Amino acid sequence: MPVDLSAADALALRMTSLLLRPHPSTRPAGVGEVVEWFGAMQAQDLASGLWSLGARLPGRTVADVQAALERREALRTWPMRGTVHLVPPADARWMLELTGVRSLAGAATRRAQLGLTEADADRAVDVLGTALAGGGRLTRAECLATLREAGLGTDGQRGYHLLWFASVRGVTCVAPNVGTEQTFALLDDWAPDARRLDRDEALAVLAHRYVRGHGPVTAREFAGWTGLTLTDARRGLAAAGDVLSPVRVNGEPMHVDAALADAPRGAPDDVVVLPGFDEYLLGYRDRTLMLDPAHQAAVVPGNNGIFQATVVRAGRVVGVWKRKVGRAAVTITIQPLTPMAAGERVRVEQALQRYADYLGLPPRFDWPA
């Protein structure tokens, strides 16, 4: 029998699921464990992806997180929805085969728009695979130059499409930056111990991780996050079995991590600061539990898919923030979306101090009138 939850209960559980509060069964202790907890984490913007990890690993610096990625605790690729995510290396290949390939459905149309052919795309995969053989790494610029030398056009969005295609096909992946430059490597080199799952096993694992890291959620939210059909989403949730528990939130059927189903749900009062591209908002289609619709325009100006970094209090977005990193300090500008008394501003600055410590720079706070 599903447990009935209020919206407040559901929000408290989401905060726990998203590792903003202690979980009753476990707490991932490193970069690889956090990424595996979620299954995949938004990382199209590298700086945001790094702070998404840092925000969940108190005391770690950006250098610590970068070092973990160099140790190959996680890698970046395009596992679903045509968007770059951090994923566990051992799971990258089956995720690409399960969800990444769905983004290939529109590839032919996109190639036609770009003036590329299927033969061009296949040729790019071969060229990049050969250039990166032997454990090499090439910067994005070097990859594009290699493609041009092979007679393939990379102007406009052509180069991006070919790099994306090679990764979705499971040949390349995005390796850590060298300086400020993005690099690529062979997926086989960065994920040599690929985990092999049949389709039902893969659906079940992905369903469990999504619910564990985001629940309570509906089957439609799982389908939206993965790009799977609703039929496959429901199949995965069913296959996950008793590691998930059914609940109702305001009468709507949802799923939650079984370890959380009977956990105490005290009213959360946390103040945290998150990057713009974070699972806390991007992990859902319906964000109304966490974001007042009246604040949508401030968080996503122009509704253009570019999310602002957020201040979250008791699970709700109450402000946005921007940072300017200098040599001597990081200047952080905070724009409240709800009234903030002096004491609450102190708490926000304390949360932002964690971000400054993560960067290893003293903060300067700016509260525009």
KEVEXPA-982595 format. One line per 10 residues: number of its first residue (from 1); for each residue x, y, z of N, C-alpha, C. Coordinates in steps of 0.02 Angstrom, whole numbers. Example, Ala and Ser with C-alpha at 12.3 -4.5 7.8 and 13.67 -1.06 7.14 Angstrom:
REM residues 2
1 = 660/-284/390/615/-225/390/660/-165/390 | 642/-112/354/684/-53/357/645/2/394 $
This chain:
REM residues 369
1 = 43/-60/0/0/0/0/45/62/0 | 36/107/-49/78/167/-51/66/212/9 | 120/241/33/117/289/88/97/357/60 | 52/393/95/32/460/73/80/511/103 | 106/555/59/152/607/80/124/675/62 | 139/724/103/124/794/86/179/821/41 | 168/878/12/220/910/-28/281/925/14 | 270/944/78/327/959/122/368/896/136 | 334/840/147/369/777/156/409/759/94 | 378/766/36/412/749/-27/473/792/-36 $
11 = 469/856/-19/526/901/-26/582/881/21 | 565/862/83/616/841/130/652/778/105 | 614/732/75/645/672/48/689/689/-12 | 668/735/-54/709/754/-111/775/784/-88 | 773/825/-36/835/854/-12/883/800/12 | 855/748/44/897/693/66/923/653/7 | 878/639/-41/898/601/-100/954/636/-138 | 951/701/-141/1000/740/-179/1063/755/-139 | 1071/722/-82/1132/727/-41/1143/797/-13 | 1089/833/-3/1096/897/31/1086/888/106 $
21 = 1064/829/126/1055/813/197/1077/741/208 | 1091/720/270/1115/652/282/1063/600/262 | 1086/547/229/1044/491/208/1045/438/262 | 989/404/276/988/356/331/1030/293/320 | 1045/277/258/1081/214/246/1154/223/227 | 1171/279/194/1240/287/172/1253/360/154 | 1317/377/149/1335/444/124/1397/436/81 | 1391/443/16/1450/437/-27/1506/483/-5 | 1567/456/-6/1623/491/24/1673/519/-27 | 1663/506/-91/1710/530/-141/1675/544/-206 $
31 = 1712/573/-253/1684/592/-317/1651/533/-353 | 1687/478/-357/1660/420/-392/1596/395/-359 | 1593/396/-292/1534/372/-257/1474/419/-267 | 1487/484/-268/1432/531/-279/1403/522/-350 | 1446/516/-399/1422/508/-468/1383/443/-474 | 1409/390/-444/1373/326/-448/1306/330/-412 | 1303/367/-357/1241/377/-320/1186/404/-366 | 1203/455/-404/1154/485/-449/1144/444/-513 | 1194/407/-533/1191/372/-598/1220/415/-653 | 1203/479/-653/1230/528/-700/1216/597/-671 $
41 = 1261/645/-683/1254/713/-657/1266/762/-714 | 1223/812/-719/1230/863/-770/1299/893/-768 | 1331/899/-826/1399/926/-827/1416/958/-894 | 1364/987/-928/1379/1021/-991/1422/1082/-980 | 1416/1113/-921/1460/1167/-901/1508/1138/-849 | 1572/1136/-865/1620/1101/-822/1623/1131/-752 | 1627/1198/-748/1632/1229/-682/1572/1212/-639 | 1512/1211/-669/1452/1192/-632/1456/1119/-609 | 1478/1076/-654/1484/1005/-636/1532/994/-579 | 1587/1029/-579/1636/1022/-525/1607/1045/-458 $
51 = 1570/1101/-458/1542/1125/-395/1483/1081/-373 | 1447/1051/-420/1394/1003/-401/1424/947/-359 | 1485/927/-375/1520/877/-335/1546/908/-270 | 1578/966/-275/1606/998/-216/1553/1015/-164 | 1493/1034/-186/1440/1051/-140/1417/991/-99 | 1430/931/-125/1408/870/-91/1466/834/-56 | 1525/865/-59/1584/836/-27/1617/890/16 | 1590/903/75/1616/956/117/1691/949/129 | 1726/1005/125/1797/1005/137/1840/993/76 | 1810/971/21/1849/960/-40/1857/1025/-78 $
61 = 1914/1032/-111/1928/1091/-152/1918/1073/-225 | 1918/1124/-267/1912/1112/-338/1970/1070/-363 | 2029/1080/-334/2087/1039/-353/2077/966/-334 | 2045/954/-277/2030/886/-256/1983/852/-306 | 1931/888/-327/1882/860/-373/1915/847/-441 | 1955/894/-464/1990/885/-528/2037/825/-525 | 2071/817/-469/2117/761/-462/2079/694/-465 | 2020/693/-435/1979/631/-438/1959/615/-509 | 1944/666/-549/1927/653/-619/1988/630/-658 | 2047/656/-641/2108/631/-673/2122/559/-654 $
71 = 2100/539/-594/2107/469/-573/2053/425/-605 | 2010/455/-645/1958/420/-682/1904/392/-637 | 1889/428/-583/1834/409/-540/1767/421/-575 | 1766/467/-624/1707/481/-664/1732/510/-730 | 1690/507/-780/1707/538/-844/1645/573/-872 | 1657/615/-922/1601/651/-954/1588/623/-1023 | 1525/615/-1040/1504/596/-1107/1432/617/-1116 | 1401/595/-1171/1333/614/-1188/1287/552/-1179 | 1271/532/-1117/1234/470/-1108/1159/475/-1121 | 1131/536/-1121/1059/542/-1131/1040/613/-1147 $
81 = 987/620/-1185/957/685/-1203/1006/729/-1241 | 1060/702/-1268/1107/743/-1304/1145/792/-1261 | 1148/779/-1196/1178/825/-1147/1237/791/-1112 | 1289/829/-1099/1348/803/-1065/1332/791/-991 | 1350/731/-967/1342/713/-897/1407/681/-872 | 1417/684/-807/1467/643/-773/1436/575/-760 | 1472/522/-775/1448/454/-763/1504/411/-735 | 1487/357/-701/1540/310/-679/1571/277/-741 | 1637/275/-746/1668/245/-805/1644/175/-821 | 1636/133/-771/1615/65/-783/1545/60/-813 $
91 = 1505/113/-804/1436/112/-828/1425/152/-892 | 1477/185/-916/1469/230/-973/1444/193/-1035 | 1472/134/-1049/1455/100/-1111/1383/75/-1111 | 1361/43/-1057/1292/19/-1058/1242/76/-1057 | 1260/132/-1027/1215/190/-1028/1210/218/-1098 | 1266/223/-1133/1264/246/-1202/1221/200/-1245 | 1227/134/-1233/1189/86/-1273/1114/88/-1256 | 1098/105/-1193/1028/105/-1172/993/171/-1188 | 1025/227/-1170/992/292/-1177/1026/339/-1226 | 1092/334/-1231/1128/380/-1275/1108/371/-1348 $
101 = 1099/309/-1368/1083/296/-1439/1016/327/-1459 | 972/340/-1410/908/370/-1428/917/440/-1457 | 971/474/-1438/983/541/-1466/1008/537/-1538 | 1027/476/-1560/1048/468/-1630/990/469/-1678 | 928/462/-1652/870/458/-1696/864/520/-1741 | 882/577/-1715/877/638/-1754/942/659/-1786 | 994/616/-1782/1060/635/-1807/1060/646/-1882 | 1024/604/-1920/1024/611/-1993/995/678/-2014 | 941/698/-1980/911/764/-1996/959/820/-1980 | 992/815/-1923/1040/867/-1904/1098/869/-1953 $
111 = 1123/811/-1973/1179/810/-2022/1159/843/-2087 | 1098/830/-2109/1075/861/-2171/1074/937/-2165 | 1054/962/-2106/1053/1034/-2095/1124/1063/-2096 | 1173/1023/-2074/1242/1045/-2070/1282/1031/-2134 | 1251/997/-2180/1287/980/-2242/1335/922/-2233 | 1321/878/-2185/1362/818/-2173/1323/756/-2195 | 1359/703/-2211/1328/640/-2229/1341/588/-2176 | 1306/532/-2181/1319/477/-2135/1391/452/-2143 | 1414/452/-2205/1484/430/-2218/1533/477/-2183 | 1518/543/-2183/1561/591/-2148/1565/575/-2073 $
121 = 1507/560/-2044/1505/545/-1972/1544/481/-1956 | 1534/430/-1997/1571/367/-1986/1646/377/-1996 | 1664/418/-2045/1734/433/-2057/1764/469/-1997 | 1727/516/-1967/1751/552/-1909/1766/505/-1851 | 1722/456/-1841/1732/407/-1788/1797/370/-1799 | 1809/348/-1860/1871/311/-1875/1932/355/-1866 | 1929/417/-1890/1986/463/-1886/2004/477/-1813 | 1954/492/-1773/1967/507/-1703/1991/445/-1665 | 1961/388/-1680/1983/326/-1648/2056/311/-1662 | 2078/323/-1724/2148/311/-1742/2194/362/-1709 $
131 = 2173/425/-1709/2215/478/-1681/2226/471/-1606 | 2177/442/-1572/2181/436/-1499/2206/368/-1476 | 2222/324/-1523/2245/257/-1505/2309/260/-1465 | 2316/212/-1420/2377/208/-1380/2375/249/-1317 | 2315/268/-1295/2309/304/-1232/2317/379/-1238 | 2316/405/-1298/2326/477/-1307/2266/519/-1287 | 2280/583/-1279/2228/633/-1266/2239/691/-1313 | 2187/716/-1342/2192/774/-1386/2144/828/-1361 | 2165/890/-1368/2120/944/-1351/2065/948/-1404 | 2014/985/-1388/1960/995/-1437/1987/1024/-1501 $
141 = 2031/1075/-1495/2059/1106/-1554/2100/1056/-1595 | 2137/1013/-1561/2176/962/-1596/2132/911/-1631 | 2077/893/-1598/2029/846/-1629/2000/876/-1693 | 1981/940/-1689/1952/972/-1748/2003/979/-1804 | 2065/994/-1786/2118/998/-1837/2129/930/-1870 | 2127/877/-1830/2135/809/-1857/2079/793/-1906 | 2019/812/-1889/1962/800/-1934/1969/839/-1999 | 1992/901/-1993/2001/942/-2054/2056/912/-2099 | 2109/888/-2068/2163/857/-2107/2138/795/-2145 | 2085/764/-2118/2056/706/-2151/2004/725/-2203 $
151 = 1997/791/-2214/1950/814/-2265/1880/825/-2241 | 1869/827/-2175/1802/836/-2148/1792/908/-2125 | 1736/938/-2142/1722/1006/-2122/1704/1011/-2049 | 1730/1062/-2015/1716/1071/-1944/1689/1140/-1928 | 1676/1180/-1980/1653/1248/-1969/1581/1247/-1943 | 1561/1304/-1913/1494/1307/-1884/1487/1256/-1829 | 1432/1219/-1832/1419/1167/-1783/1440/1098/-1806 | 1473/1094/-1863/1492/1028/-1890/1542/993/-1844 | 1591/1029/-1821/1641/999/-1777/1610/971/-1714 | 1566/1011/-1683/1533/988/-1622/1493/924/-1635 $
161 = 1457/924/-1691/1416/865/-1707/1459/803/-1715 | 1516/809/-1748/1559/751/-1759/1590/726/-1694 | 1610/773/-1650/1637/754/-1585/1584/719/-1543 | 1524/747/-1543/1468/716/-1507/1454/646/-1534 | 1451/639/-1600/1434/576/-1631/1484/521/-1611 | 1549/538/-1611/1599/488/-1593/1592/466/-1521 | 1571/511/-1477/1562/492/-1406/1499/451/-1397 | 1444/470/-1429/1382/432/-1422/1390/362/-1451 | 1431/356/-1502/1446/290/-1530/1491/248/-1485 | 1514/277/-1430/1553/239/-1382/1627/233/-1400 $
171 = 1652/276/-1444/1723/274/-1463/1764/322/-1421 | 1740/382/-1411/1777/432/-1372/1738/452/-1310 | 1770/490/-1266/1736/521/-1209/1772/587/-1195 | 1742/628/-1153/1772/691/-1134/1817/679/-1073 | 1881/691/-1081/1929/684/-1027/1936/751/-991 | 1969/753/-933/1977/817/-898/2014/869/-940 | 2000/931/-925/2033/986/-960/2109/985/-949 | 2144/1009/-999/2214/1027/-992/2216/1103/-991 | 2228/1131/-933/2221/1203/-926/2147/1220/-934 | 2132/1263/-982/2062/1281/-995/2034/1244/-1055 $
181 = 2073/1199/-1084/2052/1166/-1145/2021/1097/-1132 | 1963/1086/-1161/1930/1021/-1158/1972/970/-1196 | 1974/909/-1171/2011/856/-1206/1966/796/-1217 | 1988/754/-1264/1952/692/-1280/2001/634/-1277 | 1974/575/-1260/2013/514/-1257/1969/457/-1280 | 1998/398/-1290/1959/339/-1307/1920/315/-1246 | 1857/299/-1254/1818/273/-1199/1848/208/-1172 | 1873/166/-1216/1903/103/-1193/1963/115/-1147 | 1999/170/-1159/2057/186/-1116/2035/212/-1048 | 1981/250/-1046/1959/281/-984/1908/238/-947 $
191 = 1882/187/-980/1835/142/-947/1851/70/-969 | 1910/45/-950/1930/-21/-975/1891/-79/-945 | 1861/-68/-887/1824/-121/-853/1749/-109/-859 | 1725/-107/-920/1655/-92/-933/1610/-146/-903 | 1558/-122/-869/1508/-167/-840/1459/-187/-896 | 1443/-250/-900/1397/-275/-951/1330/-293/-920 | 1277/-264/-944/1210/-277/-919/1163/-292/-978 | 1116/-337/-967/1065/-344/-1019/1015/-287/-1011 | 969/-281/-1058/927/-222/-1060/885/-213/-996 | 854/-268/-972/813/-262/-912/856/-244/-851 $
201 = 915/-272/-846/960/-255/-791/979/-182/-794 | 994/-158/-854/1013/-88/-862/956/-41/-843 | 896/-57/-864/837/-16/-847/827/-15/-771 | 835/-73/-739/826/-76/-667/878/-36/-629 | 942/-42/-649/995/-5/-615/985/70/-623 | 969/91/-684/960/163/-696/899/189/-658 | 846/151/-656/786/171/-619/802/179/-545 | 837/129/-517/854/133/-446/896/195/-431 | 947/207/-472/991/264/-459/954/331/-466 | 911/335/-516/875/398/-524/829/411/-465 $
211 = 792/360/-444/746/369/-388/785/382/-324 | 839/344/-314/880/354/-254/908/425/-251 | 927/453/-308/958/519/-309/911/576/-320 | 846/563/-332/799/617/-348/730/609/-315 | 714/549/-290/646/535/-270/621/577/-213 | 554/580/-206/503/543/-242/493/572/-313 | 484/527/-361/475/547/-431/423/502/-464 | 396/528/-519/349/490/-559/385/453/-615 | 351/406/-646/379/372/-704/393/422/-760 | 351/473/-766/361/523/-819/425/563/-807 $
221 = 441/577/-743/503/613/-729/563/570/-747 | 559/505/-733/614/459/-751/621/457/-827 | 566/453/-862/569/453/-936/599/518/-962 | 579/573/-932/605/638/-954/680/645/-941 | 703/620/-885/774/626/-867/817/584/-912 | 795/524/-929/834/477/-968/825/484/-1043 | 767/512/-1064/750/511/-1134/720/445/-1157 | 707/400/-1109/675/336/-1125/600/347/-1140 | 570/298/-1172/497/299/-1179/466/289/-1111 | 404/310/-1104/369/300/-1041/361/225/-1027 $
231 = 352/186/-1079/346/113/-1070/410/84/-1040 | 468/104/-1067/531/80/-1040/544/106/-969 | 523/169/-956/532/197/-889/493/156/-838 | 431/140/-855/390/99/-809/419/29/-802 | 446/3/-856/477/-64/-854/537/-63/-807 | 578/-11/-810/636/-6/-767/617/1/-694 | 566/42/-679/544/50/-610/517/-15/-582 | 481/-52/-623/455/-117/-601/512/-166/-590 | 562/-165/-635/618/-212/-630/662/-197/-570 | 662/-136/-545/703/-118/-487/679/-154/-425 $
241 = 616/-174/-424/590/-215/-370/585/-179/-303 | 601/-216/-249/588/-190/-182/640/-141/-156 | 689/-122/-198/733/-68/-176/698/0/-181 | 640/0/-215/598/60/-220/533/48/-183 | 503/103/-159/438/98/-126/389/145/-159 | 326/124/-166/276/169/-195/251/218/-142 | 240/280/-162/211/331/-119/162/372/-160 | 121/411/-126/78/459/-159/93/528/-132 | 104/575/-176/116/644/-156/57/685/-181 | 17/710/-133/-45/744/-152/-87/703/-200 $
251 = -88/637/-187/-128/591/-227/-96/565/-289 | -36/590/-308/-4/568/-369/45/511/-354 | 40/455/-391/86/399/-379/158/417/-395 | 203/402/-350/274/414/-359/314/356/-330 | 380/359/-339/425/308/-313/479/342/-272 | 500/308/-218/553/334/-175/599/277/-156 | 660/293/-140/708/243/-115/678/210/-53 | 677/143/-53/647/108/3/680/125/70 | 744/141/69/779/159/131/752/224/160 | 719/265/119/693/329/143/619/325/161 $
261 = 585/272/139/512/270/146/489/281/217 | 524/251/266/503/257/336/549/301/377 | 592/339/343/640/382/379/604/442/408 | 628/468/465/599/530/493/605/587/443 | 554/629/442/554/685/394/541/750/431 | 590/772/468/583/837/501/587/893/450 | 558/949/467/558/1006/421/630/1029/409 | 653/1029/346/722/1050/332/730/1125/339 | 788/1145/360/803/1217/366/871/1234/338 | 897/1190/295/964/1199/267/967/1260/221 $
271 = 1024/1292/219/1039/1343/169/1100/1319/129 | 1091/1309/65/1145/1284/22/1147/1327/-41 | 1206/1328/-73/1213/1364/-136/1236/1314/-189 | 1201/1315/-245/1212/1266/-297/1229/1299/-363 | 1263/1264/-408/1276/1292/-474/1212/1293/-515 | 1214/1326/-572/1155/1330/-614/1134/1263/-642 | 1182/1226/-669/1167/1161/-700/1175/1106/-649 | 1128/1102/-603/1132/1052/-550/1071/1008/-552 | 1080/945/-530/1025/897/-531/966/920/-488 | 978/965/-440/924/986/-396/866/1016/-435 $
281 = 880/1050/-490/827/1076/-533/824/1040/-600 | 882/1027/-630/883/999/-697/864/925/-698 | 861/894/-639/842/823/-637/768/811/-644 | 728/864/-655/656/858/-658/627/900/-715 | 569/880/-738/530/924/-782/485/970/-740 | 455/941/-689/412/980/-645/453/1001/-584 | 467/1065/-579/511/1091/-526/473/1130/-473 | 407/1124/-474/368/1168/-430/378/1154/-356 | 400/1093/-337/414/1081/-267/471/1124/-242 | 520/1137/-287/580/1173/-266/582/1246/-289 $
291 = 544/1261/-342/549/1327/-373/479/1357/-383 | 467/1415/-353/405/1451/-364/402/1472/-437 | 348/1456/-473/343/1476/-543/355/1550/-555 | 340/1592/-505/352/1663/-511/426/1681/-516 | 469/1634/-494/541/1646/-495/576/1612/-555 | 537/1578/-596/565/1542/-653/606/1588/-697 | 581/1648/-712/615/1693/-758/682/1717/-729 | 687/1722/-664/750/1743/-633/802/1687/-635 | 779/1625/-630/825/1568/-629/845/1548/-700 | 798/1555/-747/813/1540/-818/793/1600/-860 $
301 = 833/1654/-859/815/1715/-896/805/1701/-970 | 748/1724/-996/734/1714/-1067/713/1643/-1084 | 707/1601/-1032/687/1531/-1043/730/1499/-1097 | 796/1512/-1093/842/1490/-1146/882/1428/-1127 | 865/1396/-1071/900/1336/-1050/964/1349/-1011 | 981/1412/-1000/1040/1430/-960/1018/1447/-890 | 1032/1403/-843/1009/1410/-774/1060/1450/-733 | 1034/1495/-691/1076/1532/-645/1092/1489/-583 | 1148/1503/-552/1164/1471/-489/1113/1493/-437 | 1096/1448/-391/1040/1461/-346/1060/1458/-272 $
311 = 1022/1496/-232/1023/1491/-159/961/1453/-139 | 970/1399/-101/914/1357/-81/908/1358/-6 | 848/1373/18/834/1372/90/775/1326/103 | 784/1278/148/731/1230/164/703/1198/100 | 746/1186/52/726/1152/-9/699/1196/-64 | 685/1259/-50/656/1304/-99/708/1355/-124 | 706/1370/-188/751/1421/-216/729/1489/-191 | 774/1525/-158/758/1591/-130/802/1646/-158 | 850/1628/-202/894/1678/-230/937/1649/-285 | 970/1694/-321/1019/1673/-371/1084/1709/-357 $
321 = 1139/1681/-381/1204/1712/-368/1250/1704/-428 | 1297/1750/-434/1348/1748/-486/1415/1759/-453 | 1467/1732/-484/1533/1742/-456/1581/1766/-510 | 1628/1807/-489/1682/1830/-532/1747/1813/-497 | 1784/1767/-527/1845/1742/-496/1904/1785/-516 | 1936/1815/-467/1997/1854/-479/2057/1819/-450 | 2115/1850/-457/2176/1820/-430/2178/1821/-354 | 2150/1874/-324/2156/1882/-252/2092/1864/-214 | 2035/1860/-249/1971/1847/-214/1919/1826/-266 | 1864/1800/-240/1806/1786/-282/1750/1833/-260 $
331 = 1725/1872/-306/1670/1918/-291/1604/1883/-308 | 1560/1880/-259/1497/1844/-266/1439/1893/-258 | 1398/1897/-309/1341/1941/-308/1278/1900/-296 | 1240/1918/-245/1180/1880/-226/1118/1923/-240 | 1070/1893/-274/1007/1926/-288/950/1887/-255 | 923/1910/-199/869/1874/-166/806/1874/-210 | 769/1819/-206/704/1814/-241/647/1818/-191 | 663/1812/-127/615/1821/-72/648/1866/-21 | 608/1899/21/638/1943/72/686/1905/117 | 745/1936/131/795/1906/174/814/1955/229 $
341 = 802/1935/291/823/1975/347/898/1970/355 | 926/2012/398/998/2014/407/1026/1946/428 | 991/1912/474/1015/1847/496/1016/1796/441 | 967/1800/396/966/1752/341/1022/1767/291 | 1037/1830/282/1092/1848/237/1158/1821/264 | 1165/1822/330/1226/1793/360/1230/1719/344 | 1174/1684/348/1175/1612/333/1192/1600/259 | 1167/1642/215/1184/1635/144/1259/1646/134 | 1287/1697/166/1358/1709/160/1399/1652/189 | 1375/1621/242/1410/1563/269/1410/1505/219 $
351 = 1354/1495/184/1351/1443/133/1398/1459/76 | 1400/1522/57/1444/1543/2/1518/1541/22 | 1531/1547/87/1600/1540/111/1626/1470/95 | 1583/1420/98/1603/1352/78/1626/1351/6 | 1590/1387/-36/1609/1390/-107/1677/1425/-115 | 1687/1480/-79/1750/1515/-82/1807/1471/-57 | 1796/1434/-3/1847/1388/22/1863/1334/-30 | 1812/1311/-64/1821/1261/-118/1867/1289/-172 | 1860/1353/-188/1904/1385/-237/1972/1403/-208 | 1976/1407/-142/2038/1428/-110/2050/1503/-114 $
361 = 1995/1542/-113/2000/1614/-118/1955/1646/-66 | 1975/1704/-40/1930/1740/6/1871/1769/-34 | 1811/1771/-3/1753/1798/-38/1742/1872/-26 | 1712/1904/-76/1686/1972/-68/1612/1969/-88 | 1569/1988/-42/1497/1981/-54/1467/2047/-76 | 1423/2042/-124/1389/2101/-151/1315/2088/-152 | 1277/2130/-117/1204/2125/-115/1176/2188/-149 | 1163/2186/-214/1137/2246/-248/1071/2269/-217 | 1062/2334/-215/1001/2362/-186/942/2344/-230 $
